[in-house]
Amino acid sequence: MSTAAAVNTPTTTYLELSEEGNGSHKFYEVVRDGTEVTITFGRIGEPGQTRTTAYATAQQAEAEAAKKIGAKVRKGYAPAVRGVRQRRAVTRREIVSRRSTAEQAPLLWRFRSGSPAFGIFVDDERVWVGNQAGDVFTLTPGGRVTARFGLPDGVKCIVADDFWIYAGCDDGRVYDLSGKVPHVAYEIADDVDIYWLDIHDGVLGVSDARGGVTTVDHEDEFQWRRAGHGTHAWMVRCDDEGVYHGDSHGVAMYGARDGAPRWTTPTQGQVLFGWQERDEVFAGTSRGWVHRLAKADGAERARYRCDSAVFSCATSPDGRYVFAGDNHSSVYCFSADGTRLWKLATGCGSAYSMQYRDERLYLVTTDGSLACIDAGETAVREARAGRLPDTADIKATGWERVVPARAVETVVVDAGAAAAGGVVVECYQEGARTRVRVVSPGYDPAWHVQFPKDIRTPGVRYLVTELHAASRGGFYRTRGEIRRLG
């Protein structure tokens, strides 16, 4: 066979890296076909992500393929046969839920999502719940179902970042749920076993099974990673100044931009959940404590005692009340100084996550319920006297799942009409990265646009409803509808 024929013959190289315990378990495949190199990578047993790059000549494509393979081999990847190793089970939050012996809480309504639920977020208009079946529902504060999304894997958490709502899933992706259709916003490195995540101003913070914390920017580009002081890190909270990270040792703060350690505070027991307010963070632990720490220096301002392991906590916005949920299906309310005001039974399992808003405490639980408890003083007093409200049982009858789509509506409009209807952006190839920039006047063309990963196509222009500059500058974020320009 001639050299030219050999270069033009398609070649496939399949590699795997699998470590014992909680280490890496991923694959990397390189297919070189003529002038194109297609890379597919991800967790073993899953389809993974695919990227294709075209080169000027077949020789150049072959050289780039060899370069990529060599780089992975030096990192420990080895040739393997696809399908021999199986997908490794994802980490689930482990709770042994027991029945509470406390008096029943005043439960206003209960929505059964159909599977154990971890994710919750509440604002003025909607209550979000995400479960291990990949379902995300939205309800009004009064308990009426308003939408249903279907994601490819179990939902670990739901977080908000200004206008945007995100769901972190067991497949390692973070989905933007702010529009009518879910889209992939972040794709976390496949060797990071996610426990929890938070997002602030487009920067993602991830706590993982090995006790580490990682931050990723708006383009999925690694910023920094710290190993942490312990293992099994559930807590991660982010703001302008830092990332607050809780593991089996305690809580630590790292600088938001450089990851430099700022302070570390040991806790009584392993940190299992964290909450934040403007100046403080709250850490619930396996020994039944909630620690209230100052963000500035980690000093403990108060401590709250529960009767068993704390798996969720929250506060009122003014910090006057602190709430906690244990693994015996009980919820607690404390005054700021640490005085326990009440302990009541949820009636629907242990609370994986919770949030307080407008005198109501919203829980997602081990039996898959989203529950709304009246936490007002009058309602609690009545409940403790045995006078309970009638609990509404909410159902999602008739709601079809809205699933992520790789295609968006195509519209044919001229430049003037496009400018009047929103902002024009375009996808372009920059090395191995597909990026997005603004075409419409009045924006900085050097700034990238945070744009769904699953609909990017080089050379294509899109019309977006709005663009917002990130608070810290440097990039834009899309909001509203996205349509492809034909």
C-alpha positions in Angstrom: 0.0 0.0 0.0 1.3 3.4 -0.9 2.0 6.1 1.8 -0.9 8.3 0.4 -3.3 5.3 0.6 -2.2 4.5 4.1 -2.8 8.1 5.2 -6.3 8.1 3.6 -7.3 4.8 5.3 -9.6 5.5 8.3 -8.1 4.6 11.6 -9.7 4.2 15.1 -7.9 4.2 18.4 -9.9 3.5 21.6 -8.3 4.1 25.0 -9.5 3.8 28.6 -8.4 5.1 32.0 -10.0 3.3 34.9 -8.8 3.5 38.5 -10.0 1.7 41.6 -12.3 3.3 44.1 -13.5 6.8 43.2 -10.8 7.4 40.6 -11.2 8.0 36.9 -13.4 5.7 34.8 -13.4 7.2 31.3 -12.7 6.5 27.6 -11.1 8.5 24.7 -11.6 7.5 21.1 -9.8 9.0 18.1 -11.1 8.4 14.6 -9.1 9.8 11.7 -10.8 9.7 8.4 -9.1 11.6 5.6 -8.7 15.2 6.7 -11.1 14.9 9.6 -10.4 13.8 13.2 -13.3 12.9 15.4 -12.8 12.7 19.2 -15.3 11.0 21.4 -14.8 11.0 25.2 -16.7 10.5 28.4 -17.5 8.1 31.2 -17.1 4.4 30.3 -20.5 2.9 29.4 -22.0 6.2 28.2 -22.2 7.7 24.7 -19.9 10.5 25.6 -19.3 13.8 23.7 -18.1 14.0 20.1 -16.2 16.7 18.4 -14.9 16.7 14.8 -12.2 18.9 13.4 -11.2 19.2 9.8 -7.6 19.9 8.7 -6.0 21.1 5.5 -4.5 17.8 4.6 -4.8 14.1 5.5 -1.2 14.2 6.7 -1.9 17.0 9.1 -5.0 15.2 10.4 -2.9 12.1 11.0 -0.3 14.1 12.9 -2.9 15.8 15.1 -4.6 12.4 15.8 -1.2 10.9 16.8 -0.5 14.0 19.0 -3.8 13.6 20.9 -3.4 9.8 21.4 0.2 10.4 22.7 -1.0 13.0 25.2 -3.6 10.6 26.6 -1.2 7.7 26.8 1.2 9.9 28.8 -1.7 10.6 31.3 -2.2 6.8 31.9 -4.8 5.9 29.2 -4.2 2.4 27.6 -5.7 0.6 24.6 -8.9 -1.3 25.4 -11.9 -3.0 23.9 -15.1 -1.0 24.1 -17.8 -2.8 26.1 -15.5 -4.9 28.3 -15.6 -2.5 31.2 -19.0 -1.4 32.4 -20.4 1.9 33.5 -19.6 2.7 37.1 -22.5 3.5 39.3 -22.9 7.2 40.2 -22.7 8.3 43.8 -26.1 8.8 45.5 -26.6 10.7 48.7 -26.9 8.0 51.4 -29.7 8.6 53.9 -31.3 6.0 56.1 -34.7 7.7 56.7 -36.5 6.8 59.8 -40.0 7.9 61.0 -40.1 10.9 63.3 -41.7 10.6 66.7 -42.4 14.4 66.8 -45.7 16.1 66.3 -46.9 16.6 62.7 -45.9 19.8 60.9 -48.7 21.9 59.4 -48.4 20.5 55.8 -50.2 22.7 53.3 -49.6 20.7 50.2 -47.6 17.8 49.0 -46.5 16.9 45.4 -45.2 13.4 44.8 -42.6 13.6 42.0 -42.3 9.9 41.6 -38.7 9.4 42.6 -36.3 10.5 45.5 -35.7 14.2 45.1 -32.6 16.2 45.8 -33.0 19.5 43.9 -35.1 22.4 45.0 -35.3 26.1 44.3 -37.9 28.7 45.3 -38.5 32.2 44.0 -41.6 34.5 44.0 -43.3 32.7 41.1 -42.1 29.1 41.1 -41.0 26.2 43.1 -38.6 23.8 41.3 -38.1 20.1 42.2 -35.8 17.7 40.5 -35.6 13.9 41.1 -33.5 10.8 40.5 -35.7 9.9 37.4 -34.5 13.1 35.7 -37.8 14.8 36.1 -37.9 18.5 36.9 -41.3 20.1 37.8 -42.2 23.7 38.5 -45.2 24.6 40.7 -46.6 27.8 42.0 -46.1 28.6 45.7 -49.7 27.5 46.1 -49.0 24.0 44.6 -50.2 24.2 41.0 -48.0 22.4 38.5 -46.9 24.7 35.7 -44.2 22.8 33.7 -42.3 19.5 33.4 -38.8 18.9 32.0 -37.2 15.6 31.3 -33.4 15.3 31.7 -31.3 12.3 30.6 -30.1 11.4 34.1 -30.9 11.9 37.8 -31.0 15.4 39.1 -28.5 16.1 41.9 -29.4 19.7 42.6 -31.1 22.8 41.3 -29.4 26.2 41.7 -30.1 29.7 40.6 -27.8 32.4 39.3 -29.6 35.6 38.9 -32.1 35.1 36.0 -30.8 31.6 35.2 -31.9 28.2 36.7 -29.6 25.2 36.4 -30.0 21.5 37.1 -26.9 19.4 37.8 -27.3 15.8 36.8 -25.6 12.4 37.3 -24.4 12.4 33.6 -21.9 15.2 34.5 -23.8 17.9 32.7 -25.5 21.0 33.9 -28.7 22.0 32.1 -30.0 25.5 31.7 -33.8 25.4 32.5 -34.4 29.1 32.0 -36.0 28.8 28.6 -38.8 26.7 27.1 -36.4 23.8 26.3 -33.5 22.5 28.5 -30.0 23.0 27.0 -26.5 21.9 28.1 -24.8 24.8 29.8 -21.7 23.0 31.3 -20.0 19.6 30.8 -18.0 18.8 33.8 -14.8 16.7 33.5 -15.8 13.1 33.5 -13.3 12.2 36.3 -15.2 14.5 38.7 -17.8 12.5 40.6 -20.2 15.4 41.4 -21.8 15.6 44.9 -23.1 19.1 44.7 -22.6 22.3 42.7 -23.3 26.0 42.8 -23.1 28.8 40.2 -22.3 32.5 40.6 -22.0 35.0 37.8 -21.5 32.1 35.3 -18.7 30.4 37.2 -19.5 26.9 38.3 -18.2 25.4 41.6 -18.3 21.6 42.0 -17.7 19.6 45.2 -16.9 15.9 44.6 -16.7 12.4 46.1 -13.0 12.7 46.9 -13.4 15.8 48.9 -12.2 18.2 46.2 -13.6 21.4 44.9 -13.3 22.6 41.3 -14.3 25.8 39.5 -15.1 26.0 35.8 -15.8 29.2 33.8 -18.6 30.0 31.4 -16.8 28.2 28.5 -16.2 24.9 30.5 -12.6 25.9 30.9 -10.9 24.7 34.1 -10.1 27.6 36.5 -8.7 25.9 39.6 -9.0 22.8 41.8 -8.2 22.2 45.5 -8.0 18.7 47.1 -9.8 19.9 50.3 -9.0 18.8 53.8 -11.2 15.7 54.0 -13.3 13.5 51.9 -16.9 13.3 50.7 -17.6 17.0 50.0 -21.3 17.8 49.8 -21.2 21.5 50.5 -20.2 24.1 47.9 -21.5 27.7 47.9 -20.1 30.6 45.8 -20.2 34.4 45.8 -18.1 37.3 44.5 -15.4 36.8 47.1 -15.0 33.1 47.5 -16.0 29.4 47.3 -17.2 27.9 50.6 -16.5 24.2 50.7 -17.5 21.6 53.3 -16.2 18.1 53.6 -15.5 15.4 56.3 -13.1 17.8 58.1 -15.1 21.0 58.2 -15.6 24.2 56.1 -13.0 26.0 54.1 -13.0 29.2 52.0 -11.0 29.7 48.8 -10.6 32.9 46.8 -13.1 33.0 44.0 -10.7 33.9 41.3 -7.4 32.2 42.3 -8.5 29.4 44.6 -6.1 30.6 47.3 -7.0 29.2 50.8 -8.4 31.9 53.1 -9.6 30.0 56.2 -10.6 26.6 57.5 -13.0 25.9 60.4 -13.4 22.3 61.8 -16.9 21.1 62.5 -18.5 18.6 64.8 -19.0 15.8 62.3 -18.8 15.5 58.5 -20.5 18.4 56.6 -23.5 17.1 54.7 -25.1 20.2 53.4 -24.5 23.9 53.3 -26.5 27.1 53.0 -25.4 30.7 52.5 -26.6 34.2 53.2 -24.8 37.4 52.3 -22.3 37.4 55.2 -22.6 33.9 56.6 -22.5 30.2 55.7 -24.3 27.4 57.5 -23.1 23.8 57.6 -25.2 20.8 58.7 -23.2 17.8 60.0 -23.5 14.1 60.5 -23.4 14.6 64.3 -26.5 16.7 64.4 -25.1 20.2 64.4 -25.6 23.2 62.2 -22.6 25.6 62.4 -23.1 29.3 61.6 -19.8 30.8 60.3 -18.8 34.3 59.2 -17.7 34.4 55.6 -15.0 36.9 56.3 -12.9 34.8 58.6 -14.7 31.5 59.3 -15.4 32.4 62.9 -18.3 30.5 64.5 -21.2 32.8 65.4 -23.6 30.2 66.7 -24.3 26.5 66.8 -27.6 24.7 66.5 -28.2 21.2 68.0 -30.5 18.6 66.3 -31.2 15.1 67.6 -29.6 13.2 64.7 -27.7 13.8 61.5 -28.5 17.0 59.6 -29.0 16.5 55.9 -30.4 19.9 55.0 -30.6 23.4 56.4 -31.8 26.9 55.4 -32.5 30.3 57.0 -34.9 33.2 56.8 -33.3 36.0 54.8 -32.7 38.1 57.9 -31.0 35.3 59.7 -33.6 35.4 62.5 -34.6 31.8 62.0 -32.5 28.8 61.2 -34.1 25.6 59.9 -32.7 22.0 59.7 -33.9 18.6 58.5 -32.6 15.3 60.0 -32.5 11.7 58.9 -35.5 10.9 61.2 -38.0 12.8 59.0 -38.0 15.8 61.4 -37.6 19.5 60.7 -36.4 22.0 63.3 -36.6 25.8 63.8 -34.1 27.7 65.9 -33.7 31.4 66.8 -30.5 33.1 65.8 -28.9 32.6 69.2 -29.3 28.8 69.1 -32.5 28.3 71.0 -34.6 25.5 69.6 -38.1 26.8 68.9 -39.7 23.6 67.6 -39.2 20.2 66.1 -42.0 18.6 63.9 -42.4 15.6 61.7 -42.5 16.1 57.9 -44.9 13.2 57.4 -43.3 12.5 54.0 -39.7 11.3 54.7 -36.4 13.0 55.4 -35.6 16.3 53.8 -32.7 16.0 51.3 -32.9 19.8 50.6 -35.0 22.7 51.9 -35.6 26.4 51.4 -37.6 29.0 53.4 -39.6 31.8 51.8 -42.5 34.0 53.0 -43.1 31.9 56.2 -43.2 28.7 54.3 -40.7 25.9 54.4 -40.3 23.9 51.2 -38.8 20.4 51.4 -37.8 17.7 48.9 -37.6 14.3 50.5 -36.5 10.7 50.4 -39.9 9.5 49.1 -39.8 12.0 46.2 -42.2 14.5 47.7 -42.0 18.3 47.3 -43.8 19.5 50.5 -44.9 22.9 51.6 -45.0 23.5 55.4 -46.6 26.6 57.0 -43.7 27.8 59.2 -45.6 30.8 60.6 -45.9 31.1 64.4 -49.6 30.8 64.4 -49.7 27.7 62.2 -46.9 26.0 64.2 -48.7 26.7 67.5 -51.9 25.3 66.1 -50.1 22.2 64.9 -48.5 21.5 68.2 -51.9 21.7 69.7 -53.1 19.0 67.3 -55.0 21.3 64.9 -53.6 20.7 61.4 -54.6 22.1 58.0 -56.1 19.9 55.3 -53.1 18.8 53.2 -53.7 19.2 49.4 -52.4 16.2 47.4 -51.0 17.7 44.1 -50.7 15.7 40.9 -49.0 16.4 37.6 -51.7 14.7 35.4 -51.3 15.3 31.7 -47.9 17.0 31.7 -45.5 15.7 29.0 -41.7 15.9 29.5 -40.0 18.7 27.7 -36.6 17.2 26.8 -33.3 18.7 25.7 -33.1 19.3 21.9 -30.2 19.6 19.7 -32.1 21.7 17.2 -33.9 25.0 17.5 -36.4 26.8 15.4 -35.0 28.3 12.1 -36.2 31.7 11.0 -35.5 33.5 7.8 -35.2 37.3 8.3 -33.0 40.0 6.9 -30.4 41.8 9.0 -32.6 44.7 9.9 -35.4 42.5 11.1 -33.0 40.4 13.0 -31.6 43.4 14.8 -35.1 44.5 15.7 -36.0 41.1 17.1 -33.0 40.5 19.3 -29.3 40.1 19.2 -27.4 38.2 16.5 -24.5 35.9 17.5 -22.5 33.4 15.5 -20.6 30.2 16.2 -17.1 29.9 15.0 -14.2 27.4 15.3 -11.1 28.3 17.3 -8.8 25.4 17.3 -10.6 22.5 19.0 -13.2 24.8 20.6 -16.5 26.0 19.1 -17.1 29.4 20.5 -19.8 32.1 20.1 -19.4 35.9 19.6 -21.7 38.8 19.0 -22.4 40.1 15.5 -24.9 42.9 16.4 -23.5 46.4 16.9 -23.1 47.8 20.4 -21.4 44.8 21.9 -17.8 44.0 22.5 -16.9 41.5 19.6 -13.9 40.2 21.6 -16.1 38.8 24.4 -17.4 35.3 24.1 -21.0 34.4 24.7 -22.1 31.7 27.1 -24.2 29.6 24.8 -25.8 26.1 24.9 -23.2 23.4 24.2 -25.6 21.1 22.4 -26.7 23.4 19.6 -23.5 25.0 18.6 -22.6 24.7 14.9 -19.6 26.5 13.4 -20.6 29.1 10.8 -24.2 29.3 11.9 -25.8 32.5 13.2 -28.5 32.7 15.9 -31.0 35.2 17.1 -31.2 35.5 20.9 -33.8 37.6 22.8 -31.3 39.2 25.1 -27.6 39.4 26.0 -26.4 40.3 29.5 -22.8 41.2 30.4 -21.5 39.1 33.3 -21.2 41.1 36.5 -17.4 40.7 36.6 -17.2 41.4 32.8 -15.4 39.5 30.1 -18.4 37.6 28.5 -22.1 37.7 27.7 -24.9 35.5 28.8 -28.0 34.7 26.7 -31.5 35.0 28.1 -34.8 34.1 26.4 -35.5 32.4 23.1 -32.8 31.2 20.8 -33.5 30.7 17.1 -31.3 29.8 14.2 -31.0 32.2 11.3 -31.6 30.6 7.9 
